[in-house]
């Protein structure tokens, strides 16, 4: 097992629906293929962008298999398998492994507030049932649970839990992880507006939906960081910061689908209760994209 099979820009596809709120598999295949061919370093279906909590088991399984088959081992795949119960999380993790996923990502989802011990046991139970790596995902805004650096450190003691995705929006968390766990800790940034700061703090990669819209800039930022060219990295980051802020503020599924429609790729529809951006928001996004597109090759 490659304990840390990811680095760079890990792209999140949306989940497109048709007018009857059924998944549009052909459009999903097209979107995944595009993310691979533009140079993404990994593909991560069933994240927040893919509205994973809104999907039933059959839909999750169809997306998992379709994505892995479409990627066809060209880049590693990271499948979201989170669920409220440990039993269901184990089920989806095992399904993803059998389908050929490189690794799975788990965020502790909760109705009742979970204790640290409950979270550790949850991850340990899943890890004991699969042999592929697990990325522990901290995103209190969506999961309702804020995993402290001390808890994340405990999770990394579980053999299969080898990576952390930090999306709290607190850059100090990333500095703490790097300082307390050492330079080899594999943590990934999930907060788009912190992309440059996170790389400066030692993030191994950036988990983001932005490559659906501006892949050249996202990958160029990572390349500049790898080249230790801070001035170039800053220039590239500042060109995309307005778009990164917009897609977070308006909601990733809504804004990314609207952007894909504007680009002529097609974003697909929604599953209720989610609805698309309104006309003024789409116009604002169109304006931002027009500015970004004019600057893509002006590094």
Secondary structure, 3 states (H helix, E strand, C coil): CCCCCCCEEEECCCCCECCCCCECHHHHHHHHHHHHHCCCCEECCCCCCCCHHHCCHHHHHHHHHHHHHHHCCCCEEEEECCCCCHHHHHHHHHHHHHHCCCEEEECCCCCCCCCHHHHHHHHHHHHCCCCCEEEEEECHHHHCCCCCHHHHHHHCCCCCEEEEEECCCCHHHHHHHHHHHCCCCCEEECCHHHHHHHHHCCCCEEEECCHHHHHHHHHHHHHHHHCCCHHHHHHHHHHHHHHHHHHHHHCHHHHHHHHHHHCCCCCCECCCCCCCCCHHHHHHHHHHHHHHHHHCCCC
